[in-house]
Amino acid sequence: MKRTSRDIRTANRYGVLRQIIAHSPTSRQELAAATGLSLATIATLVGELLDLGMLTEVGFEDSAGGRPRGLVAVNASGGALIGVDIAETYVRVELFDLALGVLARADEAMRPGEIRPEQVVGHVASAVGSVVAQAGIEGARVLGVGVSVPGQVDREAGVSEYAPNWDWHDVPLLDLLAEHIAYPLYLDNPLRACAVAELWFGAARGRGDAVVVNLGTGVGAGLVLGGGLHRGVSNSAGEWGHTTLVLDGRPCHCGNHGCVETYVGAPGIMLNLRELSPGSTLLHPEDQTATINALARGVAERDPVATKVVQGTARYLGAAIADLVNLLNPEVVVLSSWVAATLGEPLLYEVREAVARHALRRPLASTEIVLSSIPTDPVCLGAATFALEGALSSVGARPAGGRTTAAPRLASSVKSRTAPSS
């Protein structure tokens, strides 16, 4: 799709603000050097962000032989952003200031079988209301809500096109949410959210090419190529969890057999455990979180069954990651989301060993494999950046209708209903 001048301006605002959040305070000259934009363009963009109340002037620094340089920083209290992580077993919501520091969080557990859209929407609405109340902020300060939902999404239409684990097809999720949440809403999926979180604050920061492997109930890979998020032509890039790992293997919710997800997602790990030791006390048949937690404790206590399950899971995962290493030649592969965080270093060690057995030597020599070090929920953090991008795209645009009942303002600028541009 051809980018318009407004798309480019939004991307430039977003890039400048991202740089300031990462290196605050900073000068206009440093911003020009870091972004590759001209000093005149930087001066204009910084002026816009100052007028919006998103930045603040914070003094001067000496420059060699010249006049002192003015410094700008993020105005953390200039607005609030909300990130929503809808997962198969929980809904987690975090509220951030403009520097993307967490001000409040709320969790809602989803019971097995609680998969109807209206049930999920109810949990999201409850948790969003909770974080706003906890933070004690005025609703007008909320610039937007980024919503991450598993599966394939049409982010411009706000539709969950296909969520295989719930058998959702073409669910108008943002329209349903807008009946309960009076803030601008922006939709994407956890693969993109995790990748953006790592780009801004994690192991992909400053890297040109990275893969963020999302290990939860579902499995996928967020892709950073050429220093930016790679979405693909239909915003479907990264469905690595539904590539074939074992021919004629386990049935998958997507309708195929032998998908990566069926061996290394939380239900697949539970099946690995059941096949190895059907009567194991580590297995909690109706509780993914309890089972993964029990395996982590078992490995720490050198339980032989837990150790074999993690080793076997890592064997599958390592073979699948080796494919990514050979195909994409990334600088770093990041293991992210709750299964990776829970199994931690023991899983990482075994995965590195397995990748080394399967990947080609040359691309592997250039690739680090690490655990995510982001201290908050990376999906919530990434989703909040989608809301930030949407807020920046709305500056100077005409309202375009529909999924909110109240339009928060950026200074004097009314938000738009158009989708983010990148």
Secondary structure as UniProt FT lines:
FT   HELIX           5..22
FT   STRAND          26..27
FT   HELIX           28..35
FT   HELIX           39..51
FT   TURN            52..53
FT   STRAND          55..61
FT   TURN            64..65
FT   STRAND          69..74
FT   HELIX           76..78
FT   STRAND          80..86
FT   STRAND          90..97
FT   TURN            98..99
FT   STRAND          102..109
FT   TURN            112..113
FT   HELIX           117..135
FT   HELIX           139..141
FT   STRAND          142..148
FT   STRAND          152..154
FT   TURN            155..158
FT   STRAND          159..163
FT   TURN            164..167
FT   STRAND          168..171
FT   HELIX           173..178
FT   TURN            179..180
FT   STRAND          185..188
FT   HELIX           190..201
FT   TURN            203..206
FT   STRAND          210..215
FT   STRAND          219..225
FT   TURN            226..227
FT   STRAND          228..230
FT   TURN            233..234
FT   TURN            237..238
FT   HELIX           239..242
FT   TURN            247..248
FT   TURN            253..254
FT   HELIX           261..264
FT   HELIX           266..276
FT   TURN            278..279
FT   TURN            281..282
FT   TURN            285..286
FT   HELIX           288..300
FT   TURN            301..302
FT   HELIX           304..328
FT   STRAND          332..336
FT   HELIX           337..358
FT   HELIX           361..365
FT   STRAND          368..371
FT   HELIX           378..393
FT   TURN            394..396
FT   STRAND          409..410
FT   TURN            411..412
FT   STRAND          413..414
//
